[in-house]
Amino acid sequence: MSTQFKEKAIKGFAWNTVEKIGVYAIRFIIGIILARILMPSDYGVIGMLAIFFAISELFVRSGFSEALIQRKDRTEVDYSTVFYFNLIVAVLFYIILFFSAPLIAKFYNVKELTLLTRVLSLNIIINALALVQQTKLTIRMDFKSQALISLFSVIISGPIGIFAALKGFGVWALVLQNIAGSLIRTFLLFYFNSWVPSLVFSLSSFKSLFGFSSKLLGAGLIATTFNNIYSMLIGKIFSAQELGYYTKARQFPELISNTLVNILQGVTFPILASLQDKKEHMISVYSRVMRGTVFLIIPGMTIFALIAGPFIRIFLTDKWAPVIPLLQWLCFSRMITPVSSLNMNILNAIGRSDLFLKVDIIKIPLAIATLIITVPLGLKAIVIGNFINTLVNFFINTYYPAKLFGFGPLRQIKEMKSVLLSTAIMSVMILAVMPILPSDILKFSICIPLSVGIFLILAYVFKINELHEFMGLLRTFMNKRI
């Protein structure tokens, strides 16, 4: 890796890590406080709307951010065209959701959803205003500004939600927190970026960008639908309380997994895209990032699954106890997601969004079969089915990396074997220790540092190179001004 790209990667990774871990830590704490105040049904009601907002946001984005990043000769006309497209589609979807709100409420038989939908839908427009601003910062690899913006918005919006919850606002506390965070983030993106769109919309620019982004839109529509249809079906077939359990069970592992995915994609996509004409160099970056991802996510998620019981009982109280088995299975599902995402990310980086779409279409029959089999069996069956589905999808996602770069599933698993073995040994040792400890507080406070220590010792014994990579990276962060 050249000095220039190594410097960009280190700075990008550093500030992206500061942003994502900082935001994750604050959201984690705020989420715990809110969960202790609010009821599972409050989260369930919000969860009922997840699929509608996720699909709306997807159409607003339409893959144009990735198209701008991937394009080498982007112009101000391109930026303005995308900005106006984002805003027009956002307003259109707000109008659709506004008038569809009574139908959504009737579908779930929850009258409160009418007003909730109409108010929360404002976020679609607010977020649309910020998409190009964030894309420009990403292209410049200005992750420092993005980190400060994200941290400040969550620091302000979190206490707003907590204050509203303490005042008895119930589910509306979550609504206020969400909208406040979006408003603050959008305002700061405009402030830091100091860019305003020109009064121009180019049809030729739109068509050119849409040629790439349309495949991402199709793939995203498939993935978003199946990721959120679980919440819709649980809310319809079961109850708001059970959907609340599922929503909370998803929150923590997905927050960890998505944090890592966003760090990796945010930094590696612009770098890989800039290296698309240098195949060997790109493969080298790709394989190193994959090994580093595995080194972090597999032991991290396993540790979280091991201490899920004490964690839930200590921080969320016994009213959330049904979340524990769901959380454990979802931890195992989400440890696979970052590696799968990386395998798909490289297809976008080389401009093959058509292959990205093709892979997601191939996965549809399995997703449908999993839903049909597991939904009638209850929440635990649903999350177990999700784990099996995610595991199979890993092998599907590695098909084109194998074909194009010779970096397929067998080679990837081979490079993971030392981490998998270290994690397995660590798990056995922790499972032997936990029954001896008499209280949840001791289990939580002792097992986390003990498991981390055991894994690091095993990583040293098995000579896992990523241990030295991260130690070197840490020393770089400590010794250099980022």
N, C-alpha and C positions, 0 to 999 in steps of 0.2 A: 504494500500500500504506500503511495507516494506521501511525502511529508504534508503536502497541501490537503489531501483528502483525509489523512490521519488527524490533522489538526481540526478540520471541520467535523469529523466524526466525534472526536473527544469533546469539543465544545458543545456540539449539538446534543450528544448523549448526556453531558453534564447538566445542561440547563433543562433539557427535556425530563431528566430524572428528577431534578429539583422541583419542576412544575408538577409532574404526575405524582410523585411520592408525597410532596407537600400537600397537594390537593386531596390525595387519597387519605392521608393521615387526618386532615381536618374533617373531611366528609365522614370518615370512619367514626371519629369522636362525636360529631354532630348526629350521625345516624343512630349511635347508641343512646344518646340523650333523648332524641325524639322517640325512639322505640320504647323507652321506659315510660314516656308520658302518654303516647298515643296507643291506640288499640290495633290489633292485627287487621281488623276490618277496614280501618282508615287506609292502610297500605293496599288492601285488596281493592277498594274502590278506585284508587289511582291506577292500580295494575290493570283494571278493566279497560282503560283507555290506551294502554301502551301500544297496541297494534295499530290504532288509528293515527297516533302521533308519529310513530316510527315510520310508517309508510308515507305519511305526508312529508316528513323531513327528508326522506329518501328522494322523493320526486323533486323537492325543492333543490336538493344538492345535484341530483342527476349525474353524478360523477364528474362534474365540471372542474372541481378543485384538482382532482387527479389529472384531468386532461391538461389543465394549465401548467401543472408541475412537470408533466411528462413532455410537453411541447418545448422545443428549443428556441423557436423564434417568436415567442409570445409578444403581443403589443398591447398598448393602452386600449385599443379598440376591443381586443379580446377581453380584457378585464371588465370594461364597461358593459359589453354585451352579456357577459355572464352575470354581472351584478343585476342588470334589469331583468334578466330571465329568472334569476332566483327570487326577486321581489314579486314579479307578476305571478309566478306559480304559487308563492307563499300566500298571497292575497286570495288567489283562486281557491286554494285548499282551506283557508280560513272560512270563506263563504260556504263552501261545501259542508264543513264540519258544523258551522253555526246552525245551518238549517237542518242538518242531520241529527243534531243533538237529541231531540225528543225521541227519534227512532232508536238511537243508541241506548237511551235510558229505558225505553220499552223492551229492548232486546234483553237487557240484564235485569229488568224489573227493579231498577233503582232510580227513583225520581230525581234524586240529587245530581245525577250525572248530566242532566240537561244544562244547568248553569255551570257545573264544573267543566264540561267540554267547551262551552263558549268562552270561558275565561282562560283556561289553559291553552286554548288554540292560539291565543295572542302570541305565545312563545314562538310559533312557527314564523310569524312575520319578523319578530325581534331577531331571531337567530339568522334569518335570511339576509338581513342587513350586514351581518358580520362575516359572511362566508368568504367573500373576495378579500376582505381585509386580512383574515387569518391566512389565506392562501398566499398572499404577497409576503407575509412574514415568514412563512415556511419556505418559499422559494429563495428568500434571502438567507435562510437558515438562521433567522433571528429568534432563536428559542428563548433567549433571555427575556425579551419583551412579552412573549407568550406566557412564560412562567409567572412573571409579575402580575399580568392581567388575570390569569386563572386563580392565583393565590388570593389576590385582593377581592375578587368577586365572591369567592367561597367564604372568605373571612367575614364579609359583610352580610351575605345572604343567609348564612347558617344561623347566626344569632337572631335574625328576623323570624326564621321558622321556629326556633326554640321559644322566643317570646310569645308568638302567636299560639303555640301549643300550650304554654303555661296559662294563657288567658282563656283556654277552653275552645279554641277555634277548630279543634279536631282536624279533619282532613284538609281544611282550608289552610292550615299551617304549612302543609307540604306544598300547596299551590302558591302561596305567597313566597316561600323560600325559592321555589323554582323560577318564578317570574322575576323576582328581584335579582337573582344570579344572572339571568340572561340579559336584563337591562344594563346591569353594571358592566358585564363583560363586553357587550356591544359598544357601549359608550367608550370604554377604555381602548378597544381595538381601533376605533376611529381616532382617538387622541394620540395613541402611540404611532399609528401608521401614517397619519396626516395625508391620506389619499381620498380624493372624491371622484366619483365617476364622471366621465365626459357625457355630454348630451348626444350620445350616438349608440345605435344598435345595428350591428352588421349581420345581415343574414348569411353572408358567406363565411364569416367568422364562426357564427353559430353552427352552421352545417359542418364545418371542418372539425370543430371541437366535439360536436355531438357524435361524429363518426367513431371517436374513441370512447366517449362517456356513455353512449347508449348501451354498450355491452356491460359496462359496470352497473348501469341502472337496472338492466335485466337481471344480472347476477345478484345485485343488492336486494331487488324485490323478492327474489326467491328466498334468500337467506333471512331477510327481515321478517317475511311472512311466517316462515317456519320457526324462527326464534321467538316470535311473539304470539303465535297462535295457541301455544300452551296456556298462556295467561287468559286468552279469550275463552278457551274451552273450559278451563277450571272455573272461571268466573260465571260462566253460563250453567255448567253442569253441577258444580259443587256450591260453594258459598263465598261471600266476600271475606269471611274469616280465613277459610282455607286458602283462598287466593293470596291473602295477606301473608300466610306462612310461606307459601311458595315464593312470593315476591321478595320477602326478607331473606329466604334461603339463597336466592339468586344474587342478592345485592352484594354480599361480602366476597364470595369467590369471583364474581364477575368484575367487581371493583379492582381486585388484585390482578386478575388476568388481563382485563382491558387496560389497566395502567401499563403493564408491560408491553402489550400489543401496541398501544398508542406511542409509547416511547420508541419502540423499535421501528414502527411504520413511519412515524414522524421524522426520524433521522435517516433511516436506511432508504426510504423511497426516493427522496430527492437525490441522494448519493448514487443509488443504483441506477436511477434514470439518467444521471449524468455520465454513467459508465456503460451505457447500453451498447456502445460501439467498441468496448474493450472487454470482450467476453471473459477472458481468463481472470482479469482483475475483478470483474463483477462477481464471478463464481467464488473467488477467494473471500471477498467481503461477505457474501451470502452464507458461506459455510461457517465462517467464524461467528457470525451473528447467531446462526442456528445453534451452535454448540454453547454459546454464552446464554442463550435463552433457556435451553434445557437445564443448564447448571443452576439457574435461578428458580425456574418455575416448578420443576418436579419436586425438589425437596421442600420448597416453600408451601406449595399446595398440600403436600402430604402432612407436613407439620400442622397446618391449619385443620385438616381433617381429623388428626389425632386429638387435638385439644378442643374440638368443636363443642363437646358436651360441657366442660367447665366454662368455656368462653360464653356460651349462650346463657347458662344458669347464673353466672356472675354478673354479666353486663346487661343482659336483656331481661332477666328474671324468669321465673318458671312459667309465666304466661306464654313464653315463646318456646317452651320445651319441644313441641312437635316439629320445630324447625331442624333439630339436630340431625336426624338421619338424612333429611333432604339436603342439608348443607354439606354433609360428608360426601354424598354421591356427586353433588355438583362441583365439589373441589376436584375430584378425579376427572370430571368432564373438562373443567376449565384448565387443567394442567396441559391438556392436549391442544387447546385452542390457539395459543400463541405460535406454536410450531406450524400448525396448519395454516394460520394466517400468513406466516412468513413464506410458506411455499406458494401461496396464491399471490403474495405481494410482488414477487419477482416477475410474474407474468405481466402485471401492470407496468412494472419498471421498463420492460423491453417492448412495451406497446402492444402486447397481445391480450387486450381485454376480451377479444373474441374467445380465446381459450378459457379465460376466467369464467365467462358466461357458460361455456360448454360444460365445464366441470360442475358448476352449480346445477345445471339442468340434469346431469347424470345422477345427482344425489336426491332428486325429488321422490322417486319411487320408494326408497328406503325411509325417507322422512314420513311419507304418508302411511306406510305400513307400520312404522313405530307408533304413530299417533293412534291408529285404529286398534292396535293390540293393547296399548298401555292405558289410554284414558279411562276406559271402563273399570280398570283395576285399582285406581286410586293414585294419590300423589306420589307415594314411594315408587310405584311401578313406573310412573311417568319419568321421574328423574333417573331411574336405572336405565330405562329405554333411551333417554337422552345421552347417557354415558356410552352405551353401546353404539348409538348412532354417531356420536362424535369420534369414537375410536375407528369405526369403519371409514368415516370421512377423511381421517388422516391418510389412509392408504390411497383413497381416491385423489386427494389433493396433491400427492407426491408423484402422480403419473407423469405429468408434463415436465416437472423438474428432472425426473429420471430420463425422459426422452430427449430433452433439450440440453441438459447439462451433465447427465450421468450421475445425478445426485438423488437417487430414488429412496424408497422406504427402507430397504435392507441396509444400505450404506448409512442412512440416518440413524437407524436403530443401533447399528454397530458402533457408531460414534457416541450414542447415548449409554451404552452398556455399563460403563464405569459409574456414571451418575445413578442409573437405575439400581445397580448392585449396592452402592453406598446408601441410597435412600431406603432400600429394602432392609438392610442390616440395621440402620438407624431406627426404622419403624419397629422391628422386632424388639430391640432393646428398650424403646420407650413404652411399648405395650406391656413389657415385663415390669417396668418401674411403676406405671400409673396405678395399678391396684394396691400397691404398698402405701401410697400417699393417702392420708385420711380425709383430706378436704379438697374441694374444687380450687380453692385459692392456691394451695400448695401444688396441685397438679398443674395449674396454669403457670404459676410463677417459676416452678422448677423445670418443667418439661420443655418449655420453649428454649431457654438458653442451653439446656442439656442436649436437646436434639440438634440445635445448630452446632454446638461444639463437637458432638459425635460425627456429624456429617462432614465438618471441615477437617477433622482428623482423618476420617476415611478418605476424603478427597486428596489429602496429602499422601496417605499411604498408597493409594491407587494411582498416584501421579497424574491427577486430572489437571490438564494444562490450564483450564479456565480459572482455576484457583489462583494461579500465578498471574494470569491476565488481569483478573479483577483486583488483585493486590497491587499490581503495577498501575492500573487505571486509578485506583484510590490514591496512590502516592502522587500521581500526576495532578489529580484534583487538589490535593493538599498543598502541592508545591508551586502551582501555577495560578495566576489570576485569570479566571475564566471570563 
